[in-house]
Amino acid sequence: MTDITVIGGTGYAGAAIVKEAVTRGHRVTSLSRSLPADRIDGATYVQGDARDAADAIAGAQVVVGALSPRAGTEGTLVATYTAIAEQAAAAGARLLIIGGFGSLRPAPGAPRFAEGDQMPPEVIVEAREVNSVLTALESGAPVSLDWVFISPAAVFGGYTPQGDPHGTYRTSTGIALFDEQGNSAIEGADFALAVVDEIEKAEHHRSQLNFAY
């Protein structure tokens, strides 16, 4: 059993991770700006500011950051995650940050999608801000911090048509995964499955992952 704090635990990715972790017997605390109407039995919900998450992080063995620069938090994500990284390091906790598809590379050595002009204009600003979090981790994360930056597939989120979970996924270290038809997708439940698998196995350290079908 692992003590896990999910910051942003009421969003699409965060809620799925909370549910999967609780189902597998972990002790889970969800920190968010507002408390959800529907709660997952077995999880502890705390209302608060992600920029001051020290109390929620204290005692955690793993911290999962599932934040997005939306609804008034635009432009603040790097500073928020910098504070969270420092708090996680002080607590001796492992940090997993849920990023975006734009931080992946199409091929080894190629620029990340968010660094070029291959993404739709309606998402590029958010993608670049999320990508800046990865850049900050790579260049300035506390030396003692064990972190992983996790990018979902391109088609992922509550705005996409929801299908049945597959119960399977593939893993790549920083290179975007596509299926034989050229699609990049994953359902929320399977993404959460992959994230909690990584929490339990701790196979990657100070690196970037992609989970997709």
C-alpha positions in Angstrom: 0.0 0.0 0.0 1.3 3.4 -1.0 0.3 6.8 0.3 -0.5 8.9 -2.9 -1.5 12.5 -3.2 -3.1 13.5 -6.5 -3.0 17.3 -7.1 -5.8 18.1 -9.4 -7.6 14.8 -8.5 -11.0 15.9 -9.7 -10.1 16.5 -13.3 -10.3 14.0 -16.1 -6.9 12.4 -15.7 -6.7 13.0 -11.9 -10.1 11.4 -11.1 -9.3 8.3 -13.2 -5.9 8.0 -11.4 -7.6 8.4 -8.0 -10.2 5.7 -8.8 -7.6 3.2 -10.1 -5.3 3.7 -7.2 -8.0 3.3 -4.6 -9.3 0.2 -6.4 -5.8 -1.3 -6.0 -5.7 -0.7 -2.3 -3.6 2.5 -2.0 -4.3 5.3 0.4 -5.2 8.3 -1.8 -5.6 12.0 -1.1 -7.0 14.3 -3.8 -6.3 18.0 -3.6 -8.3 20.4 -5.8 -9.6 23.9 -5.9 -13.2 22.6 -5.3 -14.6 19.5 -3.9 -16.4 17.1 -6.3 -20.1 16.4 -6.1 -19.4 12.7 -6.8 -16.6 11.2 -4.7 -14.7 8.0 -5.0 -15.3 5.8 -1.9 -12.0 5.3 -0.1 -10.3 8.5 -1.3 -9.8 11.5 1.0 -10.7 14.9 -0.6 -9.0 18.2 0.4 -9.9 21.6 -1.0 -6.9 23.9 -1.4 -4.5 25.7 -3.7 -2.0 23.6 -5.6 0.7 26.3 -5.1 0.6 25.6 -1.4 0.3 21.8 -1.3 2.8 21.1 1.5 0.2 19.8 3.9 -1.3 17.4 1.4 2.2 16.3 0.3 3.4 15.7 3.8 3.5 11.9 4.5 2.9 11.0 0.8 5.2 8.5 -0.8 4.1 9.5 -4.3 2.7 12.8 -5.6 0.8 13.0 -8.9 0.4 16.4 -10.5 -2.6 16.5 -12.8 -3.0 20.2 -13.5 -3.8 22.1 -16.6 -3.3 25.8 -17.4 -7.0 26.6 -17.7 -9.8 28.4 -16.0 -7.7 31.3 -14.8 -4.5 29.5 -14.1 -2.9 30.2 -17.5 0.7 31.3 -17.2 1.2 29.9 -13.7 1.9 26.2 -14.3 5.7 26.3 -14.2 5.7 28.3 -10.9 3.1 25.9 -9.4 5.0 22.8 -10.4 8.3 24.3 -9.3 6.8 24.7 -5.8 5.3 21.2 -5.9 8.7 19.7 -6.9 10.4 21.4 -4.0 7.7 20.3 -1.6 7.9 16.7 -2.9 11.6 16.7 -2.6 11.5 17.9 1.0 9.0 15.2 1.8 11.1 12.5 0.1 8.2 11.7 -2.2 8.4 10.6 -5.9 6.7 13.0 -8.3 4.7 12.0 -11.4 3.5 14.9 -13.5 0.8 14.4 -16.1 1.7 16.5 -19.1 0.5 16.7 -22.7 1.0 15.0 -26.0 2.8 18.1 -27.3 5.9 17.4 -25.1 6.6 14.2 -27.1 8.9 13.9 -30.1 7.9 12.4 -33.4 11.3 10.7 -33.7 14.5 10.6 -31.7 16.3 13.9 -31.9 13.4 15.7 -33.5 11.9 18.8 -31.8 9.0 18.2 -29.5 5.6 18.8 -31.1 5.0 21.9 -28.9 8.3 23.4 -30.1 7.3 23.4 -33.8 4.3 24.4 -35.8 2.6 21.0 -36.1 -0.1 21.5 -33.5 -3.5 23.2 -34.0 -3.4 26.9 -33.1 -6.2 26.4 -30.5 -4.0 24.1 -28.4 -0.5 25.3 -29.0 -0.4 27.9 -26.2 -1.4 25.4 -23.6 0.9 22.8 -25.1 3.9 25.1 -24.9 3.1 26.0 -21.3 2.9 22.4 -20.3 6.1 21.7 -22.2 7.8 24.4 -20.2 7.1 22.3 -17.1 9.1 19.5 -18.6 11.9 21.8 -19.5 12.0 23.2 -16.0 12.2 19.7 -14.6 15.0 18.7 -16.9 17.0 21.8 -16.1 16.2 22.7 -12.5 14.4 19.9 -10.5 15.9 19.3 -7.1 18.8 16.8 -7.4 17.1 14.5 -4.8 13.8 14.5 -6.6 12.7 11.3 -8.4 10.4 12.6 -11.1 8.6 11.3 -14.2 6.8 13.4 -16.7 4.0 11.4 -18.3 2.4 12.4 -21.7 -0.9 10.8 -22.8 -1.7 10.0 -26.4 -3.0 12.7 -28.7 -6.6 11.6 -28.4 -7.2 11.8 -24.7 -9.6 13.6 -22.4 -13.2 14.2 -21.5 -13.8 16.1 -24.7 -13.1 12.9 -26.8 -15.6 10.1 -27.5 -15.4 7.6 -24.7 -15.0 4.0 -25.6 -14.5 0.8 -23.5 -11.2 0.3 -21.7 -8.8 -2.1 -23.4 -7.0 -3.2 -20.2 -3.7 -2.8 -22.2 -1.3 0.0 -23.2 2.1 0.6 -24.7 5.0 2.6 -23.2 7.6 4.8 -24.8 10.3 7.0 -23.3 9.6 10.4 -24.9 8.7 9.3 -28.4 5.1 9.5 -29.5 3.4 6.1 -30.1 1.0 5.5 -33.0 -0.9 2.4 -34.0 -0.8 0.8 -37.4 -3.4 3.2 -38.7 -1.4 6.2 -37.6 -3.7 7.0 -34.6 -2.5 8.0 -31.1 -5.2 7.4 -28.5 -5.9 6.1 -25.0 -8.9 5.9 -22.8 -8.8 7.5 -19.3 -9.2 4.2 -17.5 -6.2 2.7 -19.4 -4.1 5.8 -18.9 -4.8 5.5 -15.1 -3.9 1.8 -15.3 -0.6 2.7 -16.8 0.1 5.5 -14.3 -0.6 3.4 -11.3 1.5 0.5 -12.8 4.4 3.0 -12.9 3.7 4.1 -9.3 3.8 0.5 -8.2 6.8 -0.7 -10.3 8.8 2.5 -10.2 10.6 1.5 -13.4 11.5 5.0 -14.7 13.4 7.8 -13.1 13.9 11.5 -14.1 12.5 10.7 -17.5 9.5 11.2 -19.8 7.0 8.6 -20.7 4.2 8.2 -23.3 1.3 5.8 -22.7 -0.9 4.9 -25.7 -2.5 2.0 -27.5 
